[in-house]
Amino acid sequence: MIDELEKLLKKFILVYMFSLIGILLVHVLLYLYLQSYGLVFYTAGSLLMNVLILVYMYQLTYKQIKPFINLYLIFISFYLFVYSLVLWEKTPITFFWYLLIPYGISSLFKFRTIMIWCIYLLSLIIIKSIIVQTGLIDIYISFIQEQITDVLLVNISSTICILVLISIISYYNKEISRLEIVNSREVKESLEPGTYYSESEKELKYNNLYEQLILHFEKNKPYLNKDFNITQLAKEMNTNVSYISRTINKNTDTNFNGFLNRYRVMHVKKLIMEHKLDRHSLIYAYTSSGFKNQSTFNRAFKDIEGMTPTEFLRNTENM
């Protein structure tokens, strides 16, 4: 079921990209018809970029695609920022394009990420309003706006395209939610107390639970919470502590705490590699990765990496 969910998530992204490319193509033709050549070139540039991105990601798995989703959406948000800046005085429809972003990622990310995107998009709208009201780029805006001779046609086209994307997103949100419920139910029912299972059945069910566990850790990152424990994990996975413990023991060479610390150490290493942290910043690194104190962090890091955090940091600086 995990494979099916990941295939569905990738299919959702690809269908959305194909639809967006079709919408951009329609608008290129529309602006050609309206002889708004500034918007023709601007929209065509975005169309080409989306085609290249689609070609690149087509052969990737969902796990490989997911880290780049936020980066791609930042690109889309900047495109919409300039586009809506031009058409802000002409039509209010441009505002609704922004709403598609948080709605579109509602099945891909946690609530916190969605809220961050909402705040970011609201900030763009406020900045845009300030730019329009202060007249900082009136000459550029008026030049493009004068080329748009039929605002009604633009509004009709935009409305239809927005409704198409909302329909696609709604359909896949429903399907993703349904499959997640099925997966959750399978985990809950995977090992019922008092039921006899053959060794092969146990192996299969433990593997299924472990895959669910890995997906949960990678998607939701519960290990970043310093108070996270096996009881909370069992509750989130709709199973019990005993099954979680056995699953981890069967599929790894460690217990729950060791499993948890591996993810936390990986997060610390990522912060060090990405931000080139100094020794003082290690406090930020281990506290933001879920460790409660430095002694636990140092011990876990050395057990997993075979060196202290300071030694790892020194080796990174010398690279």
SELUM-925771 format. One record per residue (C-alpha): residue number from 0; chain; y, x, z. Coordinates in nm, 2 decimals. Last residue first. Example, Ala and Ser with C-alpha at 12.3 -4.5 7.8 and 13.67 -1.06 7.14 Angstrom:
+-----+---+--------+--------+--------+
!   k ! c !      y !      x !      z !
+-----+---+--------+--------+--------+
!   1 ! A !  -0.11 !   1.37 !   0.71 !
!   0 ! A !  -0.45 !   1.23 !   0.78 !
+-----+---+--------+--------+--------+
//
This chain:
+-----+---+--------+--------+--------+
!   k ! c !      y !      x !      z !
+-----+---+--------+--------+--------+
! 318 ! A !   1.95 !   3.65 !   0.31 !
! 317 ! A !   2.09 !   3.84 !   0.61 !
! 316 ! A !   2.25 !   3.53 !   0.77 !
! 315 ! A !   1.92 !   3.35 !   0.75 !
! 314 ! A !   1.73 !   3.63 !   0.93 !
! 313 ! A !   1.99 !   3.62 !   1.21 !
! 312 ! A !   1.95 !   3.24 !   1.24 !
! 311 ! A !   1.58 !   3.28 !   1.26 !
! 310 ! A !   1.61 !   3.54 !   1.52 !
! 309 ! A !   1.85 !   3.32 !   1.72 !
! 308 ! A !   1.62 !   3.02 !   1.69 !
! 307 ! A !   1.33 !   3.23 !   1.84 !
! 306 ! A !   1.04 !   3.34 !   1.63 !
! 305 ! A !   0.69 !   3.22 !   1.55 !
! 304 ! A !   0.82 !   2.92 !   1.36 !
! 303 ! A !   0.63 !   2.64 !   1.54 !
! 302 ! A !   0.58 !   2.78 !   1.89 !
! 301 ! A !   0.92 !   2.96 !   1.87 !
! 300 ! A !   1.11 !   2.64 !   1.78 !
! 299 ! A !   0.93 !   2.44 !   2.05 !
! 298 ! A !   1.01 !   2.69 !   2.32 !
! 297 ! A !   1.37 !   2.73 !   2.22 !
! 296 ! A !   1.43 !   2.35 !   2.19 !
! 295 ! A !   1.27 !   2.28 !   2.53 !
! 294 ! A !   1.49 !   2.55 !   2.69 !
! 293 ! A !   1.80 !   2.43 !   2.51 !
! 292 ! A !   1.79 !   2.07 !   2.63 !
! 291 ! A !   1.74 !   1.72 !   2.52 !
! 290 ! A !   1.61 !   1.79 !   2.16 !
! 289 ! A !   1.67 !   1.51 !   1.91 !
! 288 ! A !   1.80 !   1.69 !   1.61 !
! 287 ! A !   2.17 !   1.64 !   1.69 !
! 286 ! A !   2.12 !   1.82 !   2.02 !
! 285 ! A !   1.94 !   2.11 !   1.85 !
! 284 ! A !   2.20 !   2.17 !   1.58 !
! 283 ! A !   2.51 !   2.11 !   1.79 !
! 282 ! A !   2.39 !   2.37 !   2.05 !
! 281 ! A !   2.30 !   2.60 !   1.76 !
! 280 ! A !   2.66 !   2.59 !   1.67 !
! 279 ! A !   2.74 !   2.87 !   1.92 !
! 278 ! A !   2.50 !   3.10 !   1.74 !
! 277 ! A !   2.66 !   3.05 !   1.40 !
! 276 ! A !   2.56 !   2.78 !   1.16 !
! 275 ! A !   2.52 !   2.84 !   0.79 !
! 274 ! A !   2.58 !   2.48 !   0.71 !
! 273 ! A !   2.29 !   2.40 !   0.47 !
! 272 ! A !   2.03 !   2.65 !   0.60 !
! 271 ! A !   2.11 !   2.60 !   0.97 !
! 270 ! A !   2.12 !   2.22 !   0.94 !
! 269 ! A !   1.79 !   2.22 !   0.75 !
! 268 ! A !   1.63 !   2.45 !   1.01 !
! 267 ! A !   1.74 !   2.21 !   1.29 !
! 266 ! A !   1.59 !   1.92 !   1.09 !
! 265 ! A !   1.26 !   2.11 !   1.05 !
! 264 ! A !   1.26 !   2.18 !   1.42 !
! 263 ! A !   1.30 !   1.81 !   1.50 !
! 262 ! A !   1.02 !   1.71 !   1.26 !
! 261 ! A !   0.79 !   1.97 !   1.41 !
! 260 ! A !   0.90 !   1.86 !   1.76 !
! 259 ! A !   0.77 !   1.51 !   1.70 !
! 258 ! A !   0.42 !   1.63 !   1.59 !
! 257 ! A !   0.40 !   1.86 !   1.89 !
! 256 ! A !   0.50 !   1.58 !   2.12 !
! 255 ! A !   0.24 !   1.34 !   1.96 !
! 254 ! A !  -0.04 !   1.59 !   1.97 !
! 253 ! A !  -0.13 !   1.89 !   1.75 !
! 252 ! A !  -0.36 !   2.01 !   1.48 !
! 251 ! A !  -0.28 !   1.72 !   1.25 !
! 250 ! A !  -0.46 !   1.42 !   1.09 !
! 249 ! A !  -0.71 !   1.33 !   1.36 !
! 248 ! A !  -0.48 !   1.41 !   1.65 !
! 247 ! A !  -0.19 !   1.21 !   1.49 !
! 246 ! A !  -0.42 !   0.91 !   1.43 !
! 245 ! A !  -0.57 !   0.93 !   1.78 !
! 244 ! A !  -0.23 !   0.93 !   1.95 !
! 243 ! A !  -0.10 !   0.64 !   1.73 !
! 242 ! A !  -0.42 !   0.44 !   1.80 !
! 241 ! A !  -0.39 !   0.49 !   2.17 !
! 240 ! A !  -0.02 !   0.41 !   2.19 !
! 239 ! A !  -0.06 !   0.07 !   2.03 !
! 238 ! A !   0.02 !  -0.10 !   1.70 !
! 237 ! A !   0.31 !  -0.28 !   1.54 !
! 236 ! A !   0.46 !   0.05 !   1.40 !
! 235 ! A !   0.79 !   0.01 !   1.58 !
! 234 ! A !   0.61 !  -0.08 !   1.91 !
! 233 ! A !   0.38 !   0.22 !   1.87 !
! 232 ! A !   0.68 !   0.45 !   1.81 !
! 231 ! A !   0.86 !   0.32 !   2.12 !
! 230 ! A !   0.55 !   0.39 !   2.33 !
! 229 ! A !   0.52 !   0.74 !   2.16 !
! 228 ! A !   0.87 !   0.84 !   2.27 !
! 227 ! A !   1.22 !   0.85 !   2.14 !
! 226 ! A !   1.48 !   0.94 !   2.41 !
! 225 ! A !   1.64 !   1.22 !   2.21 !
! 224 ! A !   1.68 !   1.00 !   1.90 !
! 223 ! A !   1.67 !   1.22 !   1.60 !
! 222 ! A !   1.29 !   1.17 !   1.60 !
! 221 ! A !   1.34 !   0.81 !   1.47 !
! 220 ! A !   1.41 !   0.95 !   1.12 !
! 219 ! A !   1.41 !   0.61 !   0.95 !
! 218 ! A !   1.27 !   0.69 !   0.60 !
! 217 ! A !   1.09 !   1.02 !   0.66 !
! 216 ! A !   0.95 !   0.92 !   1.00 !
! 215 ! A !   0.85 !   0.57 !   0.89 !
! 214 ! A !   0.68 !   0.70 !   0.58 !
! 213 ! A !   0.49 !   0.96 !   0.78 !
! 212 ! A !   0.37 !   0.69 !   1.02 !
! 211 ! A !   0.27 !   0.46 !   0.75 !
! 210 ! A !   0.06 !   0.74 !   0.59 !
! 209 ! A !  -0.09 !   0.80 !   0.93 !
! 208 ! A !  -0.19 !   0.43 !   0.97 !
! 207 ! A !  -0.36 !   0.44 !   0.63 !
! 206 ! A !  -0.54 !   0.76 !   0.72 !
! 205 ! A !  -0.66 !   0.60 !   1.05 !
! 204 ! A !  -0.78 !   0.30 !   0.86 !
! 203 ! A !  -0.97 !   0.50 !   0.60 !
! 202 ! A !  -1.13 !   0.72 !   0.86 !
! 201 ! A !  -1.23 !   0.42 !   1.07 !
! 200 ! A !  -1.38 !   0.25 !   0.77 !
! 199 ! A !  -1.58 !   0.57 !   0.68 !
! 198 ! A !  -1.70 !   0.60 !   1.03 !
! 197 ! A !  -1.82 !   0.24 !   1.04 !
! 196 ! A !  -1.61 !  -0.01 !   1.22 !
! 195 ! A !  -1.71 !  -0.24 !   1.51 !
! 194 ! A !  -1.44 !  -0.48 !   1.64 !
! 193 ! A !  -1.35 !  -0.50 !   2.01 !
! 192 ! A !  -1.00 !  -0.39 !   1.96 !
! 191 ! A !  -0.85 !  -0.44 !   1.61 !
! 190 ! A !  -0.79 !  -0.13 !   1.41 !
! 189 ! A !  -0.60 !  -0.18 !   1.09 !
! 188 ! A !  -0.46 !  -0.52 !   1.19 !
! 187 ! A !  -0.12 !  -0.40 !   1.30 !
! 186 ! A !  -0.11 !  -0.14 !   1.02 !
! 185 ! A !  -0.21 !  -0.40 !   0.77 !
! 184 ! A !   0.06 !  -0.63 !   0.90 !
! 183 ! A !   0.33 !  -0.36 !   0.86 !
! 182 ! A !   0.22 !  -0.29 !   0.51 !
! 181 ! A !   0.23 !  -0.66 !   0.42 !
! 180 ! A !   0.57 !  -0.69 !   0.58 !
! 179 ! A !   0.69 !  -0.39 !   0.38 !
! 178 ! A !   0.55 !  -0.54 !   0.06 !
! 177 ! A !   0.74 !  -0.87 !   0.12 !
! 176 ! A !   1.07 !  -0.68 !   0.19 !
! 175 ! A !   1.03 !  -0.48 !  -0.12 !
! 174 ! A !   0.97 !  -0.79 !  -0.33 !
! 173 ! A !   1.27 !  -0.97 !  -0.18 !
! 172 ! A !   1.50 !  -0.68 !  -0.23 !
! 171 ! A !   1.36 !  -0.64 !  -0.58 !
! 170 ! A !   1.46 !  -1.00 !  -0.68 !
! 169 ! A !   1.80 !  -0.98 !  -0.50 !
! 168 ! A !   1.89 !  -0.65 !  -0.67 !
! 167 ! A !   1.80 !  -0.79 !  -1.02 !
! 166 ! A !   1.99 !  -1.11 !  -0.96 !
! 165 ! A !   2.29 !  -0.93 !  -0.82 !
! 164 ! A !   2.29 !  -0.70 !  -1.13 !
! 163 ! A !   2.29 !  -1.00 !  -1.37 !
! 162 ! A !   2.56 !  -1.17 !  -1.17 !
! 161 ! A !   2.78 !  -0.86 !  -1.19 !
! 160 ! A !   2.72 !  -0.84 !  -1.56 !
! 159 ! A !   2.82 !  -1.21 !  -1.62 !
! 158 ! A !   3.13 !  -1.17 !  -1.41 !
! 157 ! A !   3.24 !  -0.85 !  -1.58 !
! 156 ! A !   3.20 !  -1.00 !  -1.93 !
! 155 ! A !   3.39 !  -1.32 !  -1.83 !
! 154 ! A !   3.67 !  -1.12 !  -1.67 !
! 153 ! A !   3.71 !  -0.88 !  -1.96 !
! 152 ! A !   3.73 !  -1.18 !  -2.20 !
! 151 ! A !   3.99 !  -1.34 !  -1.98 !
! 150 ! A !   4.19 !  -1.02 !  -1.97 !
! 149 ! A !   4.24 !  -1.03 !  -2.35 !
! 148 ! A !   4.50 !  -0.78 !  -2.48 !
! 147 ! A !   4.41 !  -0.47 !  -2.27 !
! 146 ! A !   4.60 !  -0.19 !  -2.44 !
! 145 ! A !   4.91 !  -0.25 !  -2.23 !
! 144 ! A !   4.70 !  -0.19 !  -1.92 !
! 143 ! A !   4.61 !   0.16 !  -2.03 !
! 142 ! A !   4.97 !   0.28 !  -2.07 !
! 141 ! A !   5.08 !   0.08 !  -1.76 !
! 140 ! A !   4.83 !   0.26 !  -1.54 !
! 139 ! A !   4.93 !   0.60 !  -1.66 !
! 138 ! A !   5.30 !   0.54 !  -1.62 !
! 137 ! A !   5.26 !   0.37 !  -1.28 !
! 136 ! A !   5.07 !   0.67 !  -1.13 !
! 135 ! A !   5.24 !   0.70 !  -0.79 !
! 134 ! A !   5.37 !   0.34 !  -0.79 !
! 133 ! A !   5.38 !   0.32 !  -0.41 !
! 132 ! A !   5.20 !  -0.02 !  -0.42 !
! 131 ! A !   4.93 !   0.09 !  -0.66 !
! 130 ! A !   4.86 !   0.42 !  -0.47 !
! 129 ! A !   4.85 !   0.24 !  -0.14 !
! 128 ! A !   4.62 !  -0.03 !  -0.27 !
! 127 ! A !   4.39 !   0.24 !  -0.41 !
! 126 ! A !   4.38 !   0.42 !  -0.07 !
! 125 ! A !   4.29 !   0.09 !   0.10 !
! 124 ! A !   4.01 !   0.01 !  -0.15 !
! 123 ! A !   3.87 !   0.37 !  -0.12 !
! 122 ! A !   3.87 !   0.33 !   0.26 !
! 121 ! A !   3.68 !   0.00 !   0.23 !
! 120 ! A !   3.43 !   0.18 !   0.02 !
! 119 ! A !   3.38 !   0.45 !   0.28 !
! 118 ! A !   3.35 !   0.20 !   0.57 !
! 117 ! A !   3.10 !  -0.01 !   0.37 !
! 116 ! A !   2.90 !   0.31 !   0.29 !
! 115 ! A !   2.89 !   0.41 !   0.65 !
! 114 ! A !   2.77 !   0.06 !   0.74 !
! 113 ! A !   2.48 !   0.09 !   0.48 !
! 112 ! A !   2.38 !   0.42 !   0.63 !
! 111 ! A !   2.37 !   0.27 !   0.98 !
! 110 ! A !   2.17 !  -0.03 !   0.86 !
! 109 ! A !   1.89 !   0.20 !   0.74 !
! 108 ! A !   1.84 !   0.28 !   0.37 !
! 107 ! A !   1.66 !   0.17 !   0.06 !
! 106 ! A !   1.64 !  -0.21 !   0.10 !
! 105 ! A !   2.01 !  -0.26 !   0.16 !
! 104 ! A !   2.10 !   0.00 !  -0.10 !
! 103 ! A !   2.20 !  -0.26 !  -0.37 !
! 102 ! A !   2.40 !  -0.48 !  -0.13 !
! 101 ! A !   2.59 !  -0.18 !  -0.01 !
! 100 ! A !   2.67 !  -0.07 !  -0.37 !
!  99 ! A !   2.71 !  -0.42 !  -0.53 !
!  98 ! A !   3.01 !  -0.50 !  -0.32 !
!  97 ! A !   3.22 !  -0.24 !  -0.50 !
!  96 ! A !   3.18 !  -0.42 !  -0.83 !
!  95 ! A !   3.33 !  -0.73 !  -0.66 !
!  94 ! A !   3.67 !  -0.57 !  -0.63 !
!  93 ! A !   3.70 !  -0.52 !  -1.01 !
!  92 ! A !   3.70 !  -0.90 !  -1.05 !
!  91 ! A !   4.05 !  -0.92 !  -0.91 !
!  90 ! A !   4.21 !  -0.89 !  -1.26 !
!  89 ! A !   4.51 !  -0.75 !  -1.42 !
!  88 ! A !   4.69 !  -0.58 !  -1.13 !
!  87 ! A !   4.37 !  -0.40 !  -1.02 !
!  86 ! A !   4.26 !  -0.31 !  -1.38 !
!  85 ! A !   4.36 !   0.05 !  -1.39 !
!  84 ! A !   4.29 !   0.13 !  -1.03 !
!  83 ! A !   3.97 !  -0.07 !  -1.06 !
!  82 ! A !   3.84 !   0.18 !  -1.33 !
!  81 ! A !   3.97 !   0.49 !  -1.13 !
!  80 ! A !   3.79 !   0.38 !  -0.81 !
!  79 ! A !   3.49 !   0.24 !  -1.00 !
!  78 ! A !   3.42 !   0.59 !  -1.14 !
!  77 ! A !   3.47 !   0.74 !  -0.80 !
!  76 ! A !   3.22 !   0.50 !  -0.65 !
!  75 ! A !   2.97 !   0.57 !  -0.92 !
!  74 ! A !   2.98 !   0.94 !  -0.85 !
!  73 ! A !   2.95 !   0.88 !  -0.48 !
!  72 ! A !   2.65 !   0.65 !  -0.56 !
!  71 ! A !   2.48 !   0.94 !  -0.74 !
!  70 ! A !   2.52 !   1.16 !  -0.44 !
!  69 ! A !   2.38 !   0.89 !  -0.21 !
!  68 ! A !   2.08 !   0.85 !  -0.43 !
!  67 ! A !   2.00 !   1.22 !  -0.46 !
!  66 ! A !   1.78 !   1.25 !  -0.16 !
!  65 ! A !   1.58 !   0.94 !  -0.27 !
!  64 ! A !   1.47 !   1.07 !  -0.61 !
!  63 ! A !   1.21 !   1.32 !  -0.50 !
!  62 ! A !   1.05 !   1.07 !  -0.26 !
!  61 ! A !   1.07 !   0.80 !  -0.53 !
!  60 ! A !   0.87 !   1.03 !  -0.77 !
!  59 ! A !   1.03 !   1.21 !  -1.05 !
!  58 ! A !   0.95 !   1.18 !  -1.42 !
!  57 ! A !   1.23 !   0.93 !  -1.50 !
!  56 ! A !   1.48 !   1.11 !  -1.28 !
!  55 ! A !   1.61 !   1.35 !  -1.55 !
!  54 ! A !   1.62 !   1.09 !  -1.83 !
!  53 ! A !   1.80 !   0.84 !  -1.60 !
!  52 ! A !   2.06 !   1.11 !  -1.49 !
!  51 ! A !   2.13 !   1.19 !  -1.86 !
!  50 ! A !   2.17 !   0.83 !  -1.95 !
!  49 ! A !   2.40 !   0.77 !  -1.65 !
!  48 ! A !   2.62 !   1.06 !  -1.76 !
!  47 ! A !   2.64 !   0.93 !  -2.11 !
!  46 ! A !   2.74 !   0.58 !  -2.00 !
!  45 ! A !   3.00 !   0.73 !  -1.76 !
!  44 ! A !   3.16 !   0.92 !  -2.04 !
!  43 ! A !   3.15 !   0.61 !  -2.27 !
!  42 ! A !   3.33 !   0.41 !  -2.00 !
!  41 ! A !   3.62 !   0.66 !  -1.99 !
!  40 ! A !   3.63 !   0.70 !  -2.37 !
!  39 ! A !   3.64 !   0.32 !  -2.43 !
!  38 ! A !   3.88 !   0.27 !  -2.14 !
!  37 ! A !   4.14 !   0.49 !  -2.30 !
!  36 ! A !   4.06 !   0.33 !  -2.64 !
!  35 ! A !   4.16 !  -0.02 !  -2.54 !
!  34 ! A !   4.13 !  -0.16 !  -2.90 !
!  33 ! A !   4.01 !  -0.49 !  -2.76 !
!  32 ! A !   3.70 !  -0.47 !  -2.98 !
!  31 ! A !   3.65 !  -0.11 !  -2.88 !
!  30 ! A !   3.69 !  -0.22 !  -2.52 !
!  29 ! A !   3.41 !  -0.48 !  -2.56 !
!  28 ! A !   3.18 !  -0.23 !  -2.74 !
!  27 ! A !   3.22 !   0.02 !  -2.45 !
!  26 ! A !   3.18 !  -0.27 !  -2.20 !
!  25 ! A !   2.85 !  -0.37 !  -2.36 !
!  24 ! A !   2.73 !  -0.01 !  -2.34 !
!  23 ! A !   2.83 !   0.01 !  -1.97 !
!  22 ! A !   2.63 !  -0.30 !  -1.90 !
!  21 ! A !   2.32 !  -0.17 !  -2.08 !
!  20 ! A !   2.34 !   0.16 !  -1.89 !
!  19 ! A !   2.37 !  -0.04 !  -1.57 !
!  18 ! A !   2.06 !  -0.25 !  -1.66 !
!  17 ! A !   1.86 !   0.07 !  -1.74 !
!  16 ! A !   1.97 !   0.22 !  -1.41 !
!  15 ! A !   1.88 !  -0.09 !  -1.21 !
!  14 ! A !   1.54 !  -0.11 !  -1.37 !
!  13 ! A !   1.49 !   0.26 !  -1.29 !
!  12 ! A !   1.59 !   0.22 !  -0.92 !
!  11 ! A !   1.38 !  -0.09 !  -0.87 !
!  10 ! A !   1.08 !   0.08 !  -1.04 !
!   9 ! A !   1.12 !   0.37 !  -0.80 !
!   8 ! A !   1.11 !   0.14 !  -0.50 !
!   7 ! A !   0.82 !  -0.05 !  -0.65 !
!   6 ! A !   0.62 !   0.27 !  -0.70 !
!   5 ! A !   0.70 !   0.37 !  -0.34 !
!   4 ! A !   0.58 !   0.04 !  -0.21 !
!   3 ! A !   0.26 !   0.06 !  -0.42 !
!   2 ! A !   0.19 !   0.41 !  -0.30 !
!   1 ! A !   0.24 !   0.29 !   0.06 !
!   0 ! A !   0.00 !   0.00 !   0.00 !
+-----+---+--------+--------+--------+
//
